[in-house]
Amino acid sequence: MQRLELGDAEVDGVRTERVLMYVPDQQRAVSELARVVRPGGRVVTFELDYGATLVDLPDQGTARHVLDWLAAAQDAERAGYHSDTFVGMIVSARKPDRGQHPVIAR
């Protein structure tokens, strides 16, 4: 994903889902996605925001324990990852002069 076998501006769009959080050099991967998309094309990423995970349990203490465990497990796996990081990466990689603006669904 950090070296796509496509030329510059070769495709109309690219899409990733639950991938970028596992890529060691996320900025390079996002820049590569932007490189292969034609002006006016789309870069679409779908990444989970584990900080917004909901656990529906009747006991709030148990729910907090589950969320704390999930957070610790994810932090170990994706050190430094945060979904907002990708917004900045995509904006800088797509170059604002193309007239594209990110749409963020939360």
C-alpha positions as CSV (number, residue, x, y, z in Angstrom):
1,M,0.0,0.0,0.0
2,Q,3.0,2.3,0.3
3,R,4.0,1.7,-3.3
4,L,1.1,1.1,-5.6
5,E,1.8,-0.2,-9.1
6,L,-0.2,2.6,-10.7
7,G,0.8,5.7,-12.5
8,D,0.2,9.2,-11.3
9,A,-3.5,10.3,-11.6
10,E,-4.4,6.9,-13.1
11,V,-7.7,6.1,-11.3
12,D,-10.9,7.9,-10.5
13,G,-10.9,6.9,-6.9
14,V,-9.5,4.6,-4.2
15,R,-11.0,3.2,-1.1
16,T,-9.5,1.6,2.0
17,E,-11.3,0.0,4.9
18,R,-9.8,-0.7,8.3
19,V,-6.3,-0.8,6.8
20,L,-4.5,2.5,7.5
21,M,-4.4,2.0,11.2
22,Y,-2.1,-1.0,10.7
23,V,0.3,0.6,8.1
24,P,3.6,1.6,9.7
25,D,4.1,4.8,7.6
26,Q,0.5,6.1,7.4
27,Q,1.5,9.4,5.8
28,R,3.3,7.6,3.0
29,A,0.3,5.3,2.4
30,V,-2.1,8.2,2.2
31,S,0.2,10.2,-0.1
32,E,0.4,7.2,-2.4
33,L,-3.4,6.9,-2.5
34,A,-3.6,10.6,-3.4
35,R,-0.9,10.2,-6.0
36,V,-2.8,7.6,-8.1
37,V,-6.1,9.5,-8.1
38,R,-7.0,11.9,-10.9
39,P,-7.8,15.5,-10.1
40,G,-11.4,15.6,-9.0
41,G,-11.3,11.9,-8.0
42,R,-12.0,10.5,-4.6
43,V,-9.9,9.1,-1.8
44,V,-12.2,7.3,0.6
45,T,-11.0,5.8,3.9
46,F,-13.0,4.0,6.5
47,E,-11.2,3.7,9.8
48,L,-12.7,2.7,13.2
49,D,-12.4,5.3,16.0
50,Y,-11.9,3.0,18.9
51,G,-12.1,6.0,21.2
52,A,-15.8,6.2,20.4
53,T,-16.6,2.5,20.9
54,L,-19.8,1.9,22.8
55,V,-20.4,-1.1,25.1
56,D,-24.0,-1.6,26.1
57,L,-24.0,-3.5,29.4
58,P,-26.3,-3.0,32.4
59,D,-23.4,-2.7,34.8
60,Q,-21.3,0.5,34.1
61,G,-18.3,-0.8,36.0
62,T,-18.1,-3.9,33.7
63,A,-18.6,-1.7,30.7
64,R,-15.8,0.6,31.7
65,H,-13.6,-2.5,32.4
66,V,-14.3,-3.8,28.9
67,L,-13.6,-0.4,27.3
68,D,-10.4,0.0,29.2
69,W,-9.2,-3.5,28.1
70,L,-10.1,-2.7,24.5
71,A,-8.2,0.6,24.7
72,A,-5.1,-1.0,26.1
73,A,-5.2,-3.8,23.5
74,Q,-5.6,-1.4,20.7
75,D,-3.0,1.1,22.0
76,A,-0.4,-1.7,22.0
77,E,-1.3,-2.6,18.4
78,R,-1.6,0.8,16.9
79,A,0.7,3.1,18.9
80,G,0.0,6.7,18.0
81,Y,-3.0,6.0,15.8
82,H,-6.0,8.4,16.0
83,S,-8.7,8.7,13.3
84,D,-8.3,12.5,13.2
85,T,-4.7,12.0,12.1
86,F,-6.0,10.7,8.7
87,V,-8.0,13.9,8.0
88,G,-4.9,16.0,8.1
89,M,-2.9,13.4,6.0
90,I,-5.5,13.3,3.3
91,V,-5.9,17.1,3.2
92,S,-2.2,17.6,2.8
93,A,-1.8,14.8,0.3
94,R,-4.7,15.9,-1.9
95,K,-3.4,19.5,-2.0
96,P,-6.1,22.0,-1.3
97,D,-5.7,23.7,-4.7
98,R,-7.6,20.8,-6.3
99,G,-10.7,22.2,-4.7
100,Q,-11.5,19.0,-2.7
101,H,-12.7,19.1,0.8
102,P,-12.8,16.1,3.2
103,V,-16.2,14.8,4.3
104,I,-16.0,13.3,7.8
105,A,-18.8,11.1,9.1
106,R,-18.7,10.3,12.8
